């Protein structure tokens, strides 16, 4: 008896993290349940790359198109496409607030800007009915490198400096109940700016 596995990444993502990740997982295999909410009157040409020439789309290991892909780049230039991801980015300013006598409010002095923290949630889906051990091992090897990595992503390219790298701070492999060919993962990346120490 032949086993056929059909999956909807949007539904799987929603069952793991509790929210729907559209339009990230829109592909030919997915079905939009409420078509009226996605009805746009004006037709426009799809842009393939952002202002810096970084792609908005890529094909995952199952051949489905994903939006806003993230590649991590090793020192030798080899890239790993993180599978079926959504991400958010956070940075904050370190500000000293000084109250003054007989004045409302405070005087604000910007001291520094913290690193960007990039939270990534993804789903690795095996092309067959087996556990995606090769992809999980590859992701863990990247984590174990312990070095700064390059990053290629349409969003990060707009806010990180050109020579800025990222470091994988943590990696979590989530449990998936009732499905054996999927591994969900979470990782936190932190921007790492290259510094030059000049001693005279």
N, CA, C and O atoms as a DFTB+ gen file, in Angstrom:
800 C
 N C O
     1  1       0.843      -1.187       0.000
     2  2       0.000       0.000       0.000
     3  2       0.888       1.250       0.000
     4  3       1.749       1.403       0.866
     5  1       0.677       2.125      -0.957
     6  2       1.493       3.334      -1.079
     7  2       0.956       4.412      -0.148
     8  3      -0.249       4.654      -0.075
     9  1       1.891       5.062       0.572
    10  2       1.504       6.109       1.521
    11  2       1.748       7.460       0.869
    12  3       2.846       7.729       0.382
    13  1       0.735       8.305       0.858
    14  2       0.860       9.645       0.308
    15  2       0.678      10.654       1.431
    16  3      -0.321      10.623       2.149
    17  1       1.640      11.541       1.576
    18  2       1.568      12.556       2.628
    19  2       1.246      13.896       1.994
    20  3       1.990      14.390       1.147
    21  1       0.127      14.480       2.413
    22  2      -0.248      15.806       1.951
    23  2      -0.198      16.747       3.150
    24  3      -0.726      16.443       4.220
    25  1       0.436      17.876       2.953
    26  2       0.569      18.799       4.072
    27  2       0.236      20.210       3.642
    28  3       0.403      20.582       2.481
    29  1      -0.233      20.982       4.591
    30  2      -0.463      22.406       4.418
    31  2       0.373      23.108       5.477
    32  3       0.061      23.045       6.666
    33  1       1.432      23.772       5.044
    34  2       2.362      24.373       5.987
    35  2       1.689      25.408       6.877
    36  3       2.050      25.559       8.044
    37  1       0.712      26.121       6.327
    38  2      -0.005      27.102       7.137
    39  2      -0.720      26.452       8.301
    40  3      -0.663      26.955       9.423
    41  1      -1.401      25.327       8.048
    42  2      -2.109      24.615       9.117
    43  2      -1.138      24.039      10.142
    44  3      -1.386      24.111      11.346
    45  1      -0.026      23.465       9.661
    46  2       0.965      22.891      10.569
    47  2       1.570      23.983      11.442
    48  3       1.731      23.805      12.650
    49  1       1.899      25.097      10.835
    50  2       2.481      26.214      11.578
    51  2       1.511      26.703      12.643
    52  3       1.909      26.989      13.772
    53  1       0.240      26.798      12.280
    54  2      -0.771      27.265      13.216
    55  2      -0.937      26.302      14.390
    56  3      -1.149      26.735      15.523
    57  1      -0.843      25.006      14.124
    58  2      -1.010      24.028      15.193
    59  2       0.167      24.045      16.172
    60  3      -0.003      23.693      17.339
    61  1       1.359      24.451      15.713
    62  2       2.545      24.463      16.575
    63  2       2.631      25.757      17.371
    64  3       2.811      25.731      18.588
    65  1       2.503      26.888      16.685
    66  2       2.746      28.165      17.336
    67  2       1.489      28.984      17.604
    68  3       1.563      30.043      18.228
    69  1       0.331      28.506      17.138
    70  2      -0.912      29.153      17.518
    71  2      -1.347      30.322      16.668
    72  3      -2.308      31.010      17.014
    73  1      -0.666      30.566      15.565
    74  2      -1.136      31.603      14.643
    75  2      -0.811      31.204      13.225
    76  3       0.070      30.379      12.984
    77  1      -1.532      31.798      12.282
    78  2      -1.354      31.467      10.874
    79  2      -0.261      32.331      10.280
    80  3      -0.188      33.528      10.556
    81  1       0.585      31.731       9.469
    82  2       1.756      32.426       8.940
    83  2       1.557      32.937       7.523
    84  3       2.546      33.223       6.848
    85  1       0.328      33.066       7.040
    86  2       0.106      33.653       5.715
    87  2       0.590      35.087       5.722
    88  3       0.474      35.742       6.758
    89  1       1.130      35.623       4.623
    90  2       1.241      34.964       3.318
    91  2       2.570      34.256       3.103
    92  3       2.920      33.950       1.963
    93  1       3.320      33.988       4.167
    94  2       4.646      33.397       4.018
    95  2       4.586      32.046       3.322
    96  3       5.441      31.739       2.491
    97  1       3.584      31.234       3.652
    98  2       3.540      29.886       3.122
    99  2       2.597      29.752       1.928
   100  3       2.171      28.643       1.606
   101  1       2.266      30.853       1.273
   102  2       1.432      30.737       0.076
   103  2       2.224      30.016      -1.006
   104  3       3.346      30.413      -1.322
   105  1       1.670      28.997      -1.558
   106  2       2.309      28.272      -2.643
   107  2       1.223      27.641      -3.485
   108  3       0.038      27.755      -3.172
   109  1       1.628      26.972      -4.560
   110  2       0.660      26.328      -5.428
   111  2      -0.125      25.243      -4.698
   112  3      -1.241      24.912      -5.099
   113  1       0.444      24.689      -3.635
   114  2      -0.216      23.597      -2.926
   115  2      -1.176      24.080      -1.858
   116  3      -1.988      23.300      -1.360
   117  1      -1.098      25.352      -1.496
   118  2      -1.939      25.871      -0.427
   119  2      -3.225      26.454      -0.994
   120  3      -3.272      26.897      -2.141
   121  1      -4.254      26.446      -0.178
   122  2      -5.552      26.976      -0.579
   123  2      -5.918      28.110       0.352
   124  3      -5.863      27.958       1.573
   125  1      -6.291      29.245      -0.211
   126  2      -6.741      30.374       0.599
   127  2      -8.218      30.168       0.879
   128  3      -9.030      30.112      -0.045
   129  1      -8.565      30.057       2.152
   130  2      -9.934      29.730       2.511
   131  2     -10.884      30.911       2.288
   132  3     -12.024      30.720       1.865
   133  1     -10.423      32.104       2.567
   134  2     -11.280      33.277       2.438
   135  2     -10.751      34.140       1.313
   136  3      -9.994      35.082       1.546
   137  1     -11.146      33.824       0.105
   138  2     -10.584      34.489      -1.067
   139  2     -10.963      35.965      -1.125
   140  3     -10.202      36.767      -1.665
   141  1     -12.125      36.347      -0.579
   142  2     -12.559      37.733      -0.652
   143  2     -11.615      38.661       0.100
   144  3     -11.426      39.809      -0.302
   145  1     -11.016      38.172       1.195
   146  2     -10.113      39.021       1.963
   147  2      -8.791      39.257       1.236
   148  3      -8.032      40.151       1.609
   149  1      -8.511      38.468       0.208
   150  2      -7.289      38.628      -0.582
   151  2      -7.591      39.161      -1.981
   152  3      -6.809      38.950      -2.908
   153  1      -8.716      39.848      -2.135
   154  2      -9.116      40.348      -3.441
   155  2      -8.531      41.743      -3.651
   156  3      -8.940      42.698      -2.990
   157  1      -7.572      41.859      -4.574
   158  2      -6.961      43.142      -4.879
   159  2      -7.419      43.585      -6.259
   160  3      -7.413      42.795      -7.203
   161  1      -7.820      44.855      -6.378
   162  2      -8.356      45.349      -7.645
   163  2      -7.266      45.614      -8.679
   164  3      -7.386      45.205      -9.834
   165  1      -6.215      46.292      -8.267
   166  2      -5.180      46.688      -9.222
   167  2      -4.154      45.568      -9.398
   168  3      -3.646      45.008      -8.427
   169  1      -3.868      45.259     -10.652
   170  2      -2.831      44.277     -10.928
   171  2      -1.473      44.971     -10.905
   172  3      -1.331      46.098     -11.378
   173  1      -0.498      44.297     -10.361
   174  2       0.852      44.853     -10.322
   175  2       1.848      43.734     -10.581
   176  3       1.588      42.564     -10.301
   177  1       2.990      44.123     -11.122
   178  2       4.039      43.147     -11.386
   179  2       4.711      42.756     -10.077
   180  3       4.977      43.603      -9.224
   181  1       4.978      41.480      -9.931
   182  2       5.611      40.991      -8.722
   183  2       7.087      41.338      -8.746
   184  3       7.786      41.051      -9.718
   185  1       7.555      41.951      -7.680
   186  2       8.981      42.237      -7.569
   187  2       9.674      41.011      -7.020
   188  3       9.247      40.456      -6.008
   189  1      10.732      40.586      -7.671
   190  2      11.464      39.388      -7.255
   191  2      12.543      39.688      -6.227
   192  3      12.902      38.816      -5.437
   193  1      13.071      40.924      -6.226
   194  2      14.146      41.293      -5.303
   195  2      13.812      42.616      -4.628
   196  3      12.997      43.390      -5.130
   197  1      14.450      42.873      -3.478
   198  2      14.209      44.130      -2.770
   199  2      15.141      45.223      -3.287
   200  3      15.814      45.038      -4.301
   201  1      15.180      46.353      -2.599
   202  2      15.988      47.495      -3.036
   203  2      17.471      47.179      -3.126
   204  3      18.196      47.807      -3.898
   205  1      17.928      46.204      -2.338
   206  2      19.338      45.827      -2.335
   207  2      19.636      44.608      -3.198
   208  3      20.748      44.080      -3.165
   209  1      18.651      44.161      -3.969
   210  2      18.866      43.027      -4.860
   211  2      18.761      41.665      -4.194
   212  3      19.177      40.662      -4.774
   213  1      18.205      41.611      -2.974
   214  2      18.053      40.347      -2.254
   215  2      16.706      39.734      -2.602
   216  3      15.700      40.444      -2.584
   217  1      16.646      38.442      -2.918
   218  2      15.401      37.810      -3.376
   219  2      14.299      37.797      -2.307
   220  3      14.563      37.585      -1.124
   221  1      13.061      38.030      -2.757
   222  2      11.893      37.908      -1.906
   223  2      11.382      36.466      -1.834
   224  3      10.643      36.114      -0.916
   225  1      11.780      35.625      -2.813
   226  2      11.221      34.278      -2.914
   227  2      12.332      33.246      -3.104
   228  3      13.418      33.551      -3.597
   229  1      12.023      32.017      -2.695
   230  2      12.923      30.890      -2.929
   231  2      12.098      29.620      -2.924
   232  3      10.948      29.621      -2.484
   233  1      12.683      28.535      -3.414
   234  2      12.032      27.223      -3.378
   235  2      12.593      26.434      -2.212
   236  3      13.809      26.331      -2.046
   237  1      11.696      25.873      -1.398
   238  2      12.168      25.045      -0.294
   239  2      12.528      23.653      -0.797
   240  3      12.446      23.387      -1.997
   241  1      12.930      22.757       0.115
   242  2      13.393      21.438      -0.317
   243  2      12.274      20.574      -0.894
   244  3      12.542      19.541      -1.508
   245  1      11.014      20.993      -0.700
   246  2       9.884      20.276      -1.284
   247  2       9.423      20.882      -2.604
   248  3       8.458      20.408      -3.205
   249  1      10.112      21.929      -3.055
   250  2       9.748      22.564      -4.315
   251  2       8.674      23.618      -4.198
   252  3       8.250      24.173      -5.212
   253  1       8.212      23.919      -2.971
   254  2       7.209      24.961      -2.773
   255  2       7.890      26.318      -2.665
   256  3       9.001      26.430      -2.148
   257  1       7.216      27.337      -3.153
   258  2       7.753      28.680      -3.081
   259  2       7.469      29.283      -1.715
   260  3       6.351      29.186      -1.209
   261  1       8.480      29.905      -1.118
   262  2       8.325      30.575       0.163
   263  2       8.705      32.037       0.015
   264  3       9.545      32.400      -0.808
   265  1       8.068      32.868       0.830
   266  2       8.304      34.305       0.812
   267  2       9.264      34.679       1.935
   268  3       9.223      34.083       3.011
   269  1      10.118      35.650       1.694
   270  2      11.086      36.165       2.658
   271  2      12.004      35.062       3.192
   272  3      12.094      34.877       4.406
   273  1      12.684      34.329       2.311
   274  2      13.574      33.254       2.767
   275  2      14.790      33.814       3.501
   276  3      15.191      34.961       3.304
   277  1      15.361      32.966       4.352
   278  2      16.570      33.330       5.106
   279  2      17.662      32.323       4.781
   280  3      17.486      31.120       4.971
   281  1      18.787      32.822       4.291
   282  2      19.967      31.987       4.095
   283  2      21.008      32.368       5.135
   284  3      21.233      33.554       5.379
   285  1      21.645      31.382       5.750
   286  2      22.811      31.619       6.597
   287  2      24.047      31.179       5.826
   288  3      24.043      30.132       5.179
   289  1      25.098      31.975       5.895
   290  2      26.261      31.792       5.024
   291  2      27.509      31.525       5.865
   292  3      27.851      32.308       6.751
   293  1      28.182      30.413       5.578
   294  2      29.418      30.071       6.280
   295  2      30.586      30.877       5.721
   296  3      30.457      31.577       4.716
   297  1      31.732      30.760       6.400
   298  2      32.931      31.494       5.976
   299  2      33.381      31.083       4.578
   300  3      33.923      31.905       3.839
   301  1      33.160      29.802       4.199
   302  2      33.582      29.350       2.874
   303  2      32.612      29.757       1.768
   304  3      32.818      29.412       0.605
   305  1      31.546      30.494       2.126
   306  2      30.581      30.965       1.138
   307  2      29.396      30.045       0.917
   308  3      28.450      30.421       0.224
   309  1      29.422      28.848       1.488
   310  2      28.292      27.932       1.322
   311  2      27.097      28.433       2.128
   312  3      27.253      29.002       3.209
   313  1      25.893      28.209       1.578
   314  2      24.669      28.740       2.173
   315  2      23.747      27.616       2.615
   316  3      23.722      26.538       2.022
   317  1      22.989      27.892       3.672
   318  2      21.930      26.993       4.117
   319  2      20.636      27.788       4.148
   320  3      20.528      28.791       4.853
   321  1      19.645      27.326       3.371
   322  2      18.328      27.949       3.379
   323  2      17.555      27.393       4.565
   324  3      17.323      26.187       4.649
   325  1      17.157      28.269       5.480
   326  2      16.341      27.842       6.612
   327  2      14.940      27.523       6.094
   328  3      14.345      28.323       5.372
   329  1      14.418      26.361       6.462
   330  2      13.199      25.842       5.845
   331  2      11.937      26.487       6.391
   332  3      11.698      26.501       7.598
   333  1      11.128      27.025       5.470
   334  2       9.749      27.451       5.761
   335  2       9.662      28.306       7.020
   336  3       9.057      27.905       8.014
   337  1      10.264      29.472       6.970
   338  2      10.409      30.288       8.176
   339  2       9.528      31.528       8.169
   340  3       9.132      32.033       7.118
   341  1       9.240      31.995       9.354
   342  2       8.785      33.363       9.588
   343  2       9.756      33.939      10.613
   344  3      10.356      33.203      11.396
   345  1       9.903      35.256      10.601
   346  2      10.873      35.864      11.514
   347  2      10.418      37.250      11.918
   348  3       9.623      37.888      11.227
   349  1      10.935      37.704      13.048
   350  2      10.746      39.090      13.452
   351  2      12.070      39.618      13.969
   352  3      12.942      38.855      14.385
   353  1      12.207      40.938      13.937
   354  2      13.456      41.578      14.325
   355  2      13.181      42.637      15.384
   356  3      12.194      43.369      15.306
   357  1      14.070      42.709      16.378
   358  2      13.908      43.695      17.446
   359  2      15.256      44.324      17.772
   360  3      16.272      43.635      17.874
   361  1      15.247      45.641      17.933
   362  2      16.419      46.364      18.428
   363  2      15.912      47.467      19.337
   364  3      14.780      47.927      19.190
   365  1      16.737      47.887      20.266
   366  2      16.315      48.977      21.139
   367  2      17.477      49.909      21.406
   368  3      18.644      49.523      21.339
   369  1      17.124      51.156      21.714
   370  2      18.130      52.154      22.036
   371  2      18.335      52.207      23.542
   372  3      17.387      52.069      24.315
   373  1      19.575      52.407      23.949
   374  2      19.902      52.610      25.357
   375  2      19.928      54.113      25.609
   376  3      20.816      54.822      25.136
   377  1      18.949      54.578      26.355
   378  2      18.744      56.015      26.554
   379  2      18.809      56.344      28.039
   380  3      18.183      55.671      28.858
   381  1      19.566      57.379      28.382
   382  2      19.617      57.888      29.750
   383  2      18.616      59.024      29.858
   384  3      18.665      59.986      29.091
   385  1      17.703      58.904      30.822
   386  2      16.687      59.932      31.051
   387  2      17.021      60.684      32.337
   388  3      17.109      60.091      33.412
   389  1      17.201      61.979      32.213
   390  2      17.594      62.795      33.362
   391  2      16.489      63.786      33.699
   392  3      16.154      64.639      32.878
   393  1      15.912      63.684      34.910
   394  2      14.894      64.672      35.310
   395  2      15.539      66.012      35.677
   396  3      16.620      66.046      36.264
   397  1      14.872      67.103      35.329
   398  2      15.362      68.438      35.657
   399  2      14.375      69.118      36.597
   400  3      13.171      68.867      36.544
   401  1      14.906      69.987      37.463
   402  2      14.073      70.697      38.420
   403  2      13.166      71.685      37.689
   404  3      13.594      72.370      36.760
   405  1      11.919      71.744      38.120
   406  2      10.928      72.681      37.581
   407  2      10.688      72.497      36.084
   408  3      10.441      73.465      35.365
   409  1      10.761      71.262      35.626
   410  2      10.486      71.003      34.208
   411  2       9.711      69.698      34.092
   412  3      10.007      68.717      34.774
   413  1       8.727      69.707      33.228
   414  2       7.981      68.484      32.977
   415  2       8.803      67.541      32.108
   416  3       9.518      67.973      31.205
   417  1       8.691      66.259      32.393
   418  2       9.401      65.282      31.582
   419  2      10.873      65.193      31.949
   420  3      11.298      65.676      32.998
   421  1      11.648      64.563      31.061
   422  2      13.077      64.344      31.283
   423  2      13.856      64.708      30.032
   424  3      13.301      64.808      28.938
   425  1      15.156      64.904      30.219
   426  2      16.060      65.087      29.083
   427  2      16.580      63.714      28.686
   428  3      17.090      62.966      29.519
   429  1      16.444      63.390      27.401
   430  2      16.861      62.079      26.922
   431  2      18.200      62.185      26.206
   432  3      18.415      63.068      25.375
   433  1      19.096      61.262      26.548
   434  2      20.403      61.206      25.888
   435  2      20.619      59.789      25.366
   436  3      20.684      58.830      26.136
   437  1      20.728      59.677      24.052
   438  2      20.945      58.359      23.443
   439  2      22.392      57.942      23.636
   440  3      23.313      58.636      23.203
   441  1      22.588      56.796      24.294
   442  2      23.928      56.303      24.567
   443  2      24.398      55.341      23.487
   444  3      25.518      55.454      22.989
   445  1      23.547      54.406      23.132
   446  2      23.931      53.413      22.125
   447  2      22.682      52.732      21.580
   448  3      21.577      52.923      22.087
   449  1      22.883      51.943      20.545
   450  2      21.815      51.143      19.961
   451  2      22.210      49.681      20.106
   452  3      23.319      49.294      19.739
   453  1      21.310      48.876      20.635
   454  2      21.637      47.473      20.879
   455  2      21.673      46.687      19.568
   456  3      21.280      47.183      18.513
   457  1      22.150      45.464      19.665
   458  2      22.160      44.569      18.507
   459  2      20.733      44.281      18.055
   460  3      19.782      44.428      18.823
   461  1      20.600      43.869      16.803
   462  2      19.324      43.356      16.320
   463  2      19.185      41.909      16.764
   464  3      20.110      41.111      16.614
   465  1      18.029      41.579      17.306
   466  2      17.704      40.206      17.684
   467  2      16.679      39.694      16.679
   468  3      15.609      40.280      16.514
   469  1      17.016      38.603      16.015
   470  2      16.154      38.036      14.976
   471  2      15.624      36.694      15.464
   472  3      16.389      35.746      15.639
   473  1      14.325      36.616      15.680
   474  2      13.697      35.369      16.108
   475  2      13.137      34.657      14.882
   476  3      12.372      35.237      14.111
   477  1      13.519      33.412      14.711
   478  2      13.138      32.634      13.536
   479  2      12.363      31.401      13.981
   480  3      12.792      30.673      14.876
   481  1      11.224      31.177      13.349
   482  2      10.466      29.943      13.545
   483  2      10.371      29.267      12.186
   484  3      10.059      29.916      11.188
   485  1      10.638      27.965      12.143
   486  2      10.617      27.259      10.865
   487  2      10.134      25.834      10.997
   488  3      10.021      25.292      12.096
   489  1       9.852      25.239       9.851
   490  2       9.403      23.853       9.794
   491  2      10.200      23.135       8.715
   492  3      10.155      23.515       7.545
   493  1      10.930      22.097       9.109
   494  2      11.635      21.249       8.153
   495  2      10.707      20.105       7.780
   496  3      10.243      19.363       8.646
   497  1      10.441      19.965       6.492
   498  2       9.562      18.901       6.011
   499  2      10.371      17.990       5.106
   500  3      10.956      18.443       4.122
   501  1      10.404      16.704       5.436
   502  2      11.111      15.742       4.606
   503  2      10.360      15.542       3.293
   504  3       9.132      15.621       3.248
   505  1      11.108      15.283       2.232
   506  2      10.488      15.051       0.928
   507  2       9.808      13.693       0.857
   508  3       9.014      13.445      -0.050
   509  1      10.111      12.804       1.813
   510  2       9.452      11.494       1.851
   511  2       8.750      11.339       3.199
   512  3       8.487      12.336       3.871
   513  1       8.447      10.115       3.599
   514  2       7.701       9.900       4.847
   515  2       8.625       9.689       6.044
   516  3       8.156       9.341       7.127
   517  1       9.919       9.891       5.867
   518  2      10.888       9.662       6.930
   519  2      11.236      10.962       7.652
   520  3      10.986      12.058       7.152
   521  1      11.811      10.811       8.828
   522  2      12.247      11.969       9.603
   523  2      13.363      12.702       8.844
   524  3      14.245      12.053       8.282
   525  1      13.338      14.048       8.819
   526  2      14.354      14.812       8.069
   527  2      15.673      14.931       8.821
   528  3      16.124      16.035       9.128
   529  1      16.299      13.771       9.122
   530  2      17.494      13.779       9.966
   531  2      18.671      14.500       9.324
   532  3      19.450      15.146      10.025
   533  1      18.816      14.404       8.008
   534  2      19.940      15.070       7.342
   535  2      19.835      16.580       7.485
   536  3      20.831      17.251       7.756
   537  1      18.633      17.120       7.303
   538  2      18.443      18.570       7.427
   539  2      18.612      19.040       8.865
   540  3      19.156      20.117       9.108
   541  1      18.146      18.233       9.826
   542  2      18.303      18.587      11.245
   543  2      19.778      18.570      11.622
   544  3      20.248      19.457      12.334
   545  1      20.503      17.575      11.151
   546  2      21.934      17.496      11.428
   547  2      22.672      18.684      10.825
   548  3      23.565      19.245      11.460
   549  1      22.307      19.071       9.608
   550  2      22.948      20.213       8.953
   551  2      22.699      21.499       9.733
   552  3      23.595      22.333       9.867
   553  1      21.476      21.660      10.249
   554  2      21.151      22.842      11.041
   555  2      21.947      22.848      12.343
   556  3      22.451      23.893      12.756
   557  1      22.061      21.703      12.985
   558  2      22.806      21.608      14.242
   559  2      24.303      21.846      14.021
   560  3      24.961      22.460      14.861
   561  1      24.840      21.367      12.902
   562  2      26.252      21.610      12.596
   563  2      26.522      23.099      12.434
   564  3      27.576      23.596      12.832
   565  1      25.566      23.802      11.849
   566  2      25.700      25.250      11.703
   567  2      25.700      25.920      13.071
   568  3      26.469      26.849      13.317
   569  1      24.835      25.443      13.954
   570  2      24.763      25.962      15.324
   571  2      26.061      25.690      16.086
   572  3      26.537      26.543      16.835
   573  1      26.630      24.498      15.890
   574  2      27.846      24.095      16.601
   575  2      29.104      24.812      16.123
   576  3      30.128      24.769      16.805
   577  1      29.050      25.467      14.974
   578  2      30.239      26.152      14.454
   579  2      30.768      27.182      15.445
   580  3      31.979      27.353      15.587
   581  1      29.865      27.859      16.120
   582  2      30.286      28.841      17.116
   583  2      30.957      30.066      16.527
   584  3      31.720      30.746      17.212
   585  1      30.682      30.354      15.261
   586  2      31.266      31.524      14.616
   587  2      30.160      32.400      14.039
   588  3      29.027      31.956      13.858
   589  1      30.506      33.641      13.756
   590  2      29.551      34.539      13.115
   591  2      29.285      34.068      11.687
   592  3      30.182      33.579      11.001
   593  1      28.043      34.225      11.260
   594  2      27.626      33.786       9.931
   595  2      27.080      34.970       9.148
   596  3      26.535      35.917       9.716
   597  1      27.236      34.897       7.846
   598  2      26.577      35.871       6.999
   599  2      25.092      35.560       6.937
   600  3      24.681      34.430       7.200
   601  1      24.292      36.549       6.592
   602  2      22.852      36.335       6.458
   603  2      22.367      37.015       5.189
   604  3      22.775      38.131       4.868
   605  1      21.482      36.316       4.470
   606  2      20.868      36.884       3.279
   607  2      19.360      36.777       3.435
   608  3      18.792      35.685       3.451
   609  1      18.726      37.941       3.550
   610  2      17.285      38.018       3.746
   611  2      16.829      39.396       3.303
   612  3      17.517      40.387       3.544
   613  1      15.681      39.463       2.661
   614  2      15.209      40.732       2.118
   615  2      14.962      41.773       3.208
   616  3      15.146      42.967       2.969
   617  1      14.552      41.345       4.388
   618  2      14.302      42.292       5.470
   619  2      15.595      42.704       6.169
   620  3      15.831      43.894       6.382
   621  1      16.435      41.730       6.528
   622  2      17.655      42.062       7.264
   623  2      18.599      42.930       6.442
   624  3      19.343      43.735       7.001
   625  1      18.576      42.775       5.116
   626  2      19.472      43.571       4.268
   627  2      19.122      45.054       4.307
   628  3      19.945      45.898       3.952
   629  1      17.901      45.374       4.737
   630  2      17.476      46.763       4.798
   631  2      17.886      47.444       6.103
   632  3      17.982      48.670       6.151
   633  1      18.128      46.672       7.156
   634  2      18.410      47.279       8.456
   635  2      19.814      46.978       8.994
   636  3      20.327      47.734       9.819
   637  1      20.438      45.894       8.544
   638  2      21.795      45.592       8.985
   639  2      22.801      46.247       8.056
   640  3      22.549      46.403       6.862
   641  1      23.944      46.630       8.615
   642  2      25.016      47.170       7.777
   643  2      25.528      46.078       6.855
   644  3      25.358      44.892       7.136
   645  1      26.147      46.472       5.768
   646  2      26.601      45.508       4.771
   647  2      27.570      44.467       5.298
   648  3      27.555      43.326       4.837
   649  1      28.427      44.839       6.271
   650  2      29.418      43.899       6.779
   651  2      28.968      43.226       8.075
   652  3      29.759      42.540       8.723
   653  1      27.711      43.417       8.456
   654  2      27.223      42.855       9.710
   655  2      26.897      41.373       9.546
   656  3      26.333      40.952       8.536
   657  1      27.262      40.601      10.553
   658  2      27.025      39.163      10.563
   659  2      26.001      38.850      11.648
   660  3      25.516      39.748      12.337
   661  1      25.681      37.573      11.791
   662  2      24.805      37.149      12.878
   663  2      25.436      35.964      13.594
   664  3      26.229      35.215      13.022
   665  1      25.066      35.817      14.852
   666  2      25.487      34.680      15.666
   667  2      24.229      33.945      16.110
   668  3      23.247      34.571      16.508
   669  1      24.260      32.604      16.040
   670  2      23.122      31.826      16.523
   671  2      23.228      31.737      18.042
   672  3      24.139      31.096      18.567
   673  1      22.296      32.380      18.749
   674  2      22.337      32.381      20.213
   675  2      21.733      31.107      20.779
   676  3      22.269      30.539      21.731
   677  1      20.636      30.655      20.214
   678  2      20.039      29.412      20.691
   679  2      19.272      28.718      19.578
   680  3      18.888      29.332      18.582
   681  1      19.064      27.438      19.771
   682  2      18.337      26.603      18.808
   683  2      17.450      25.666      19.590
   684  3      17.901      25.007      20.526
   685  1      16.183      25.605      19.207
   686  2      15.228      24.729      19.884
   687  2      14.505      23.888      18.844
   688  3      13.979      24.414      17.864
   689  1      14.481      22.577      19.065
   690  2      13.755      21.666      18.186
   691  2      12.441      21.317      18.869
   692  3      12.426      20.694      19.931
   693  1      11.335      21.727      18.246
   694  2      10.015      21.550      18.843
   695  2       9.451      20.172      18.560
   696  3       9.750      19.562      17.534
   697  1       8.629      19.689      19.484
   698  2       7.952      18.410      19.317
   699  2       6.798      18.551      18.332
   700  3       6.058      19.534      18.364
   701  1       6.653      17.557      17.454
   702  2       5.522      17.482      16.537
   703  2       4.778      16.190      16.829
   704  3       5.341      15.103      16.695
   705  1       3.532      16.299      17.223
   706  2       2.770      15.102      17.569
   707  2       2.055      14.549      16.345
   708  3       1.421      15.286      15.590
   709  1       2.170      13.241      16.165
   710  2       1.405      12.558      15.130
   711  2       1.965      12.647      13.726
   712  3       1.364      12.116      12.792
   713  1       3.111      13.311      13.550
   714  2       3.725      13.431      12.223
   715  2       5.205      13.104      12.364
   716  3       5.888      13.664      13.221
   717  1       5.701      12.197      11.525
   718  2       7.097      11.781      11.704
   719  2       8.069      12.392      10.696
   720  3       9.281      12.266      10.874
   721  1       7.583      13.041       9.656
   722  2       8.504      13.583       8.656
   723  2       8.629      15.102       8.734
   724  3       9.003      15.751       7.757
   725  1       8.316      15.663       9.897
   726  2       8.397      17.111      10.098
   727  2       9.150      17.402      11.386
   728  3       8.960      16.726      12.397
   729  1      10.009      18.420      11.338
   730  2      10.677      18.909      12.543
   731  2      10.541      20.424      12.589
   732  3      11.026      21.128      11.704
   733  1       9.881      20.915      13.621
   734  2       9.780      22.360      13.826
   735  2      10.989      22.828      14.622
   736  3      11.504      22.103      15.473
   737  1      11.433      24.040      14.341
   738  2      12.583      24.583      15.070
   739  2      12.398      26.068      15.325
   740  3      11.688      26.761      14.596
   741  1      13.048      26.539      16.371
   742  2      13.129      27.957      16.682
   743  2      14.591      28.303      16.900
   744  3      15.348      27.518      17.470
   745  1      14.980      29.475      16.444
   746  2      16.338      29.918      16.701
   747  2      16.355      31.434      16.892
   748  3      15.515      32.158      16.356
   749  1      17.323      31.882      17.659
   750  2      17.500      33.308      17.880
   751  2      18.865      33.709      17.340
   752  3      19.894      33.159      17.732
   753  1      18.851      34.668      16.445
   754  2      20.075      35.198      15.853
   755  2      20.308      36.598      16.400
   756  3      19.362      37.356      16.614
   757  1      21.571      36.934      16.625
   758  2      21.929      38.275      17.106
   759  2      22.951      38.868      16.160
   760  3      23.940      38.222      15.812
   761  1      22.708      40.110      15.743
   762  2      23.629      40.767      14.821
   763  2      24.988      40.941      15.480
   764  3      25.089      41.166      16.686
   765  1      26.030      40.833      14.662
   766  2      27.403      40.900      15.163
   767  2      28.204      41.772      14.218
   768  3      28.575      41.345      13.125
   769  1      28.466      42.994      14.646
   770  2      29.193      43.949      13.815
   771  2      30.687      43.704      13.930
   772  3      31.219      43.526      15.026
   773  1      31.357      43.695      12.784
   774  2      32.809      43.522      12.791
   775  2      33.491      44.783      13.328
   776  3      33.216      45.898      12.884
   777  1      34.380      44.577      14.287
   778  2      35.137      45.712      14.848
   779  2      36.610      45.563      14.504
   780  3      37.133      44.452      14.410
   781  1      37.266      46.696      14.318
   782  2      38.693      46.716      14.108
   783  2      39.351      47.407      15.296
   784  3      39.021      48.551      15.608
   785  1      40.271      46.728      15.955
   786  2      40.988      47.304      17.086
   787  2      42.334      47.840      16.563
   788  3      43.183      47.080      16.098
   789  1      42.498      49.128      16.650
   790  2      43.721      49.772      16.167
   791  2      44.566      50.186      17.367
   792  3      44.127      50.982      18.197
   793  1      45.789      49.639      17.456
   794  2      46.694      49.951      18.556
   795  2      47.857      50.765      18.000
   796  3      48.551      50.327      17.083
   797  1      48.058      51.939      18.556
   798  2      49.133      52.814      18.060
   799  2      50.258      52.900      19.073
   800  3      51.251      53.589      18.837
